[in-house]
Amino acid sequence: SYLSHQKRAEHWIIVKGQPEVTINDVVKVCEPGEHIYIPQGAKHRIANPHSTTAELIEIQVGEYFGEDDIERFEDTYKRLLEI
């Protein structure tokens, strides 16, 4: 899903694989050991277009971490988009 959070930032550390990370419509292929910072309010998603497994560590930083702080812009899993 392509989403953003208003009350938290995220820091991702790529552990395994070569996932594609999109932040504000910019797509980048990542490598193990890379650190990706997603600021509050940034649209973001991660995808694994490869047959090999991708793994990451996600660290959330902010004042609130509830599921209601998710604004979805696209969702391949057909969850309700919040408008």
VOPAGU-2260 file (C-alpha; in pm, 1 decimal, decimal comma):
REM VOPAGU-2260
SITE   aa  ch    i         X         Y         Z
SITE  SER   A    0       0,0       0,0       0,0
SITE  TYR   A    1     115,9     355,1     -71,6
SITE  LEU   A    2      58,8     549,6     247,7
SITE  SER   A    3     171,4     823,5     482,7
SITE  HIS   A    4     169,9     898,5     855,1
SITE  GLN   A    5     125,4    1245,2    1005,6
SITE  LYS   A    6     242,1    1160,9    1357,9
SITE  ARG   A    7     543,7     940,3    1301,9
SITE  ALA   A    8     853,2     897,5    1088,8
SITE  GLU   A    9    1004,0     561,0    1001,3
SITE  HIS   A   10    1356,3     432,4     961,2
SITE  TRP   A   11    1402,7     113,7     760,1
SITE  ILE   A   12    1715,4     -99,7     757,2
SITE  ILE   A   13    1735,7    -344,9     467,6
SITE  VAL   A   14    1857,5    -681,4     597,9
SITE  LYS   A   15    1808,5    -912,6     299,1
SITE  GLY   A   16    1709,3    -891,9     -66,6
SITE  GLN   A   17    1674,5    -599,5    -305,4
SITE  PRO   A   18    1337,0    -438,6    -235,9
SITE  GLU   A   19    1205,3    -135,5    -422,5
SITE  VAL   A   20    1132,2     155,9    -190,9
SITE  THR   A   21     909,6     441,4    -305,5
SITE  ILE   A   22     916,5     771,3    -115,8
SITE  ASN   A   23     710,5    1060,0    -256,6
SITE  ASP   A   24     695,3     898,0    -602,7
SITE  VAL   A   25    1073,4     836,8    -622,1
SITE  VAL   A   26    1155,6     465,6    -661,9
SITE  LYS   A   27    1489,3     323,0    -550,7
SITE  VAL   A   28    1619,5     -34,9    -548,4
SITE  CYS   A   29    1785,6     -98,4    -212,8
SITE  GLU   A   30    2061,1    -332,4    -102,4
SITE  PRO   A   31    2125,0    -510,6     228,7
SITE  GLY   A   32    2274,5    -273,4     483,2
SITE  GLU   A   33    2103,2      38,2     344,0
SITE  HIS   A   34    1917,9     270,7     579,1
SITE  ILE   A   35    1609,7     453,3     453,4
SITE  TYR   A   36    1451,7     744,2     639,9
SITE  ILE   A   37    1084,0     822,8     578,7
SITE  PRO   A   38     989,6    1162,0     725,0
SITE  GLN   A   39     648,6    1235,4     875,5
SITE  GLY   A   40     392,7    1298,0     601,7
SITE  ALA   A   41     596,6    1133,6     323,6
SITE  LYS   A   42     411,1     891,4      96,9
SITE  HIS   A   43     593,1     558,9     105,5
SITE  ARG   A   44     583,7     188,0      27,0
SITE  ILE   A   45     812,6    -108,8     -12,8
SITE  ALA   A   46     779,6    -382,9    -274,0
SITE  ASN   A   47     968,0    -701,0    -352,3
SITE  PRO   A   48     958,3    -767,7    -728,7
SITE  HIS   A   49    1201,8   -1059,4    -695,6
SITE  SER   A   50    1150,6   -1426,3    -614,2
SITE  THR   A   51    1405,8   -1408,8    -332,5
SITE  THR   A   52    1298,9   -1299,8      14,8
SITE  ALA   A   53    1339,7    -939,5     126,4
SITE  GLU   A   54    1367,0    -852,1     496,1
SITE  LEU   A   55    1385,0    -520,9     676,0
SITE  ILE   A   56    1381,9    -376,6    1023,9
SITE  GLU   A   57    1133,7     -91,9    1075,6
SITE  ILE   A   58    1182,7     163,1    1351,5
SITE  GLN   A   59     897,1     405,5    1416,3
SITE  VAL   A   60     977,9     743,6    1568,5
SITE  GLY   A   61     716,3     992,2    1683,7
SITE  GLU   A   62     442,8    1080,8    1926,4
SITE  TYR   A   63     175,5     831,2    1819,3
SITE  PHE   A   64     181,7     488,4    1653,8
SITE  GLY   A   65    -186,4     396,6    1614,5
SITE  GLU   A   66    -328,7     238,8    1301,3
SITE  ASP   A   67    -557,6     539,8    1258,7
SITE  ASP   A   68    -250,0     745,6    1163,7
SITE  ILE   A   69    -241,8     579,2     820,9
SITE  GLU   A   70    -359,0     763,4     512,1
SITE  ARG   A   71    -371,4     529,0     212,1
SITE  PHE   A   72    -333,1     656,1    -144,1
SITE  GLU   A   73    -314,2     317,5    -321,8
SITE  ASP   A   74    -371,8     -29,9    -183,0
SITE  THR   A   75    -318,5    -352,3    -376,7
SITE  TYR   A   76    -467,5    -542,1     -81,8
SITE  LYS   A   77    -808,3    -375,0    -134,7
SITE  ARG   A   78    -831,4    -225,4     213,4
SITE  LEU   A   79   -1055,7      75,5     240,5
SITE  LEU   A   80    -886,7     394,9     127,1
SITE  GLU   A   81    -938,5     676,0     375,9
SITE  ILE   A   82   -1037,1    1004,5     213,7
